[in-house]
Amino acid sequence: MTGAAFTRLVVKTAAAAPDSPLANAYAGALFMLLESPGGPARARPFLEAARTAGGANAREAAEQCGVIWLPEVAAPEPLDAALAVRERTLALTEMDRPSDGYTMIGLLDQKHWDDPISEDPKAGSMEIWSFANATGDVHPMHLHLVQFQVLNRQPFDTKTYQQSGKLVFTGIPMAPESNERPAWKDTIKTYSGYVTRVIAKFDLPTGTVAKPGDEFRYVWHCHVLEHEDNEMMRPYKVVA
């Protein structure tokens, strides 16, 4: 792998390609082939080894010819939304320059970075965070500390929401995308005109010593650099 130049990685499943020599050695396993100049030639020794050998021999051949081996990982158990102690609706908004519509600033929950902290989950509790994207952009929202699971997305009337703060839905909830659930995420695409709901358990890091009432600060933000540097970042606190 050192010094290997490649244009992209292709993930393949042996079980889904029974004609592949790999399937004989590792049914159901995942593997990646480097697509690069000389990529197929580099992969050929591994395919030959996998045809006649298994175990460490094929694994060694994989490493020598630029194939990345991925162990099978079980999907996580879905978090139960009924166990959430709270749902927070968090607005994603932008302020545009009246003269030409240029976005001057983006806000999370209509607050600036220095405003008092309003998101304060209890340590060990489970919450649903619903990102209501009233802007014209897709914002990849990122939470520090926790991993979460996506529940659904639901379209809403952005004009009514911006004028009155009321959520008027214009469609039914849509299931997460195929790569989103069940899966652990720390960043999620929030589409324009949709409420994107995620669920997380706010456990403190293992070994944290905390007294009741202790507060631990983290941040949540849009992962577009120009946005997070322009007020689309907010602190939150986990309370022991």
C-alpha positions as CSV (number, residue, x, y, z in Angstrom):
1,M,0.0,0.0,0.0
2,T,2.9,2.4,0.6
3,G,3.3,4.8,-2.2
4,A,0.4,3.3,-4.1
5,A,-1.3,5.9,-6.4
6,F,-5.0,5.1,-7.0
7,T,-8.0,6.9,-8.4
8,R,-10.6,5.1,-6.3
9,L,-11.3,2.1,-4.2
10,V,-14.0,-0.4,-5.2
11,V,-15.6,-2.5,-2.4
12,K,-16.8,-5.9,-3.6
13,T,-18.5,-8.7,-1.7
14,A,-17.4,-12.3,-2.5
15,A,-20.8,-13.8,-1.7
16,A,-22.4,-11.4,-4.3
17,A,-19.9,-12.5,-6.9
18,P,-19.7,-16.3,-6.7
19,D,-17.7,-16.5,-9.9
20,S,-14.8,-14.6,-8.3
21,P,-11.9,-16.8,-7.1
22,L,-12.2,-15.0,-3.8
23,A,-15.6,-16.5,-3.1
24,N,-14.0,-20.0,-2.8
25,A,-11.7,-18.8,0.0
26,Y,-13.8,-16.2,1.8
27,A,-17.5,-16.5,1.2
28,G,-19.4,-13.3,2.3
29,A,-16.2,-11.3,3.0
30,L,-15.6,-7.8,1.8
31,F,-12.5,-6.7,0.0
32,M,-11.2,-3.7,-1.8
33,L,-9.3,-3.6,-5.1
34,L,-7.2,-0.6,-5.9
35,E,-8.2,0.8,-9.3
36,S,-5.0,2.4,-10.6
37,P,-2.4,2.1,-13.3
38,G,-1.4,-1.5,-13.0
39,G,-4.2,-2.2,-10.4
40,P,-5.6,-5.4,-11.9
41,A,-2.1,-6.7,-12.5
42,R,-1.3,-6.1,-8.8
43,A,-4.4,-7.8,-7.7
44,R,-3.9,-10.9,-9.9
45,P,-1.4,-12.6,-7.5
46,F,-4.0,-12.4,-4.7
47,L,-6.7,-13.8,-6.8
48,E,-4.5,-16.7,-7.8
49,A,-3.5,-17.3,-4.2
50,A,-7.1,-17.2,-3.1
51,R,-8.1,-19.8,-5.7
52,T,-5.9,-22.4,-4.0
53,A,-5.2,-21.2,-0.5
54,G,-7.0,-19.7,2.4
55,G,-6.3,-18.2,5.7
56,A,-3.1,-16.3,6.3
57,N,-1.6,-17.2,2.8
58,A,-4.4,-15.4,1.0
59,R,-4.2,-12.5,3.5
60,E,-0.4,-12.2,2.9
61,A,-1.0,-12.2,-0.8
62,A,-3.6,-9.4,-0.4
63,E,-1.2,-7.2,1.5
64,Q,1.6,-7.7,-1.0
65,C,-0.5,-6.8,-4.1
66,G,-2.5,-3.8,-2.7
67,V,-5.8,-5.4,-1.7
68,I,-7.3,-4.1,1.5
69,W,-9.0,-6.8,3.6
70,L,-12.1,-5.7,5.5
71,P,-13.4,-8.0,8.3
72,E,-17.1,-8.5,8.5
73,V,-18.8,-6.1,10.9
74,A,-22.3,-6.7,12.3
75,A,-24.8,-3.9,11.9
76,P,-25.6,-2.2,15.2
77,E,-28.9,-2.6,17.0
78,P,-31.2,0.2,16.1
79,L,-31.7,2.7,19.0
80,D,-35.3,2.8,20.2
81,A,-36.8,6.2,19.7
82,A,-39.4,5.4,22.4
83,L,-36.5,5.6,25.0
84,A,-35.6,9.1,24.0
85,V,-36.3,11.5,26.9
86,R,-36.4,14.6,24.7
87,E,-36.7,15.7,21.1
88,R,-35.0,19.0,20.2
89,T,-36.0,20.9,17.0
90,L,-32.9,22.8,15.9
91,A,-33.3,25.4,13.1
92,L,-30.6,25.8,10.4
93,T,-31.0,29.3,9.0
94,E,-29.0,31.8,6.9
95,M,-29.1,35.6,6.8
96,D,-28.8,36.9,3.2
97,R,-27.7,40.4,2.1
98,P,-30.8,42.1,0.8
99,S,-29.0,43.7,-2.2
100,D,-27.9,40.4,-3.9
101,G,-29.0,37.5,-1.7
102,Y,-25.4,36.7,-0.7
103,T,-25.3,34.7,2.5
104,M,-23.7,36.8,5.2
105,I,-24.1,34.4,8.2
106,G,-25.5,31.1,9.1
107,L,-27.1,30.3,12.4
108,L,-27.9,27.1,14.4
109,D,-31.1,27.3,16.4
110,Q,-31.2,31.0,15.7
111,K,-28.2,31.6,18.0
112,H,-24.6,32.8,17.7
113,W,-21.6,31.0,19.1
114,D,-21.4,33.3,22.2
115,D,-25.1,33.0,23.1
116,P,-25.9,31.0,26.3
117,I,-25.8,27.2,25.8
118,S,-29.3,25.8,25.2
119,E,-28.5,22.1,24.4
120,D,-27.8,20.3,27.7
121,P,-28.5,16.6,27.6
122,K,-28.1,14.6,30.8
123,A,-25.2,12.1,30.8
124,G,-26.4,8.7,29.8
125,S,-29.7,10.0,28.4
126,M,-31.0,9.4,24.9
127,E,-32.3,12.3,22.8
128,I,-33.6,13.0,19.3
129,W,-32.2,16.0,17.6
130,S,-34.3,17.2,14.6
131,F,-32.4,19.5,12.3
132,A,-34.9,21.8,10.5
133,N,-33.0,23.0,7.4
134,A,-34.7,26.2,6.2
135,T,-31.8,27.2,4.0
136,G,-31.2,26.5,0.3
137,D,-28.1,24.5,1.1
138,V,-27.3,20.9,2.2
139,H,-25.6,21.1,5.6
140,P,-23.5,18.1,6.8
141,M,-24.2,18.4,10.5
142,H,-21.6,17.0,12.9
143,L,-21.9,16.2,16.6
144,H,-18.8,15.9,18.8
145,L,-18.6,13.2,21.5
146,V,-21.4,10.9,20.3
147,Q,-22.3,8.7,17.4
148,F,-25.9,8.7,16.4
149,Q,-28.4,6.9,14.2
150,V,-30.6,8.4,11.5
151,L,-34.4,8.0,12.1
152,N,-36.0,9.7,9.1
153,R,-36.4,12.9,7.0
154,Q,-39.6,14.8,6.5
155,P,-40.3,17.8,4.2
156,F,-41.7,21.0,5.7
157,D,-42.9,24.4,4.7
158,T,-39.8,26.6,5.2
159,K,-41.5,29.9,4.6
160,T,-44.1,29.3,7.3
161,Y,-41.3,28.0,9.7
162,Q,-39.2,31.2,9.1
163,Q,-42.2,33.5,9.6
164,S,-43.8,31.8,12.6
165,G,-41.5,29.2,14.0
166,K,-44.2,26.5,13.4
167,L,-43.3,23.3,11.6
168,V,-45.9,22.5,9.0
169,F,-45.0,19.2,7.3
170,T,-45.7,18.8,3.6
171,G,-45.1,15.1,3.4
172,I,-44.7,11.9,5.4
173,P,-41.4,10.9,7.1
174,M,-39.0,9.2,4.7
175,A,-36.8,6.3,5.7
176,P,-33.0,6.9,6.0
177,E,-30.9,6.3,2.9
178,S,-29.5,2.7,2.5
179,N,-26.1,3.5,4.0
180,E,-27.5,5.3,7.0
181,R,-29.5,2.9,9.1
182,P,-28.8,0.9,11.0
183,A,-25.3,2.5,11.1
184,W,-23.4,4.7,13.5
185,K,-22.8,8.2,12.2
186,D,-21.2,11.4,13.5
187,T,-22.1,13.5,10.5
188,I,-25.4,13.6,8.6
189,K,-26.6,15.4,5.4
190,T,-29.5,17.7,6.2
191,Y,-31.3,18.5,3.0
192,S,-32.9,21.8,2.2
193,G,-36.5,21.9,3.2
194,Y,-36.4,18.8,5.3
195,V,-36.3,18.0,9.0
196,T,-33.6,15.3,9.5
197,R,-34.0,13.4,12.8
198,V,-31.2,11.6,14.5
199,I,-31.1,9.8,17.8
200,A,-28.1,9.6,20.2
201,K,-27.1,8.4,23.6
202,F,-25.0,11.0,25.4
203,D,-22.6,8.8,27.3
204,L,-19.4,10.5,28.7
205,P,-16.1,9.0,27.6
206,T,-15.1,5.8,29.5
207,G,-13.3,6.6,32.7
208,T,-14.6,10.1,33.1
209,V,-14.8,11.1,36.7
210,A,-17.9,13.2,37.3
211,K,-19.9,14.5,40.2
212,P,-23.7,15.2,39.9
213,G,-24.1,18.6,38.2
214,D,-20.7,18.6,36.5
215,E,-20.8,20.0,33.0
216,F,-18.8,18.8,30.0
217,R,-18.7,21.0,26.9
218,Y,-18.7,19.8,23.3
219,V,-19.7,21.3,20.0
220,W,-22.1,20.7,17.1
221,H,-21.7,22.4,13.8
222,C,-22.0,22.3,10.0
223,H,-19.0,20.6,8.5
224,V,-18.7,23.0,5.6
225,L,-15.6,25.0,6.6
226,E,-17.0,28.4,5.4
227,H,-20.2,27.8,7.4
228,E,-18.7,26.5,10.7
229,D,-16.3,29.5,10.6
230,N,-19.2,31.9,10.1
231,E,-21.4,31.1,13.2
232,M,-22.7,27.7,12.2
233,M,-21.1,26.2,15.2
234,R,-22.6,26.0,18.7
235,P,-21.4,24.6,22.1
236,Y,-23.5,22.1,24.0
237,K,-23.0,20.6,27.4
238,V,-23.5,17.1,28.9
239,V,-24.6,17.3,32.5
240,A,-23.6,14.6,34.9
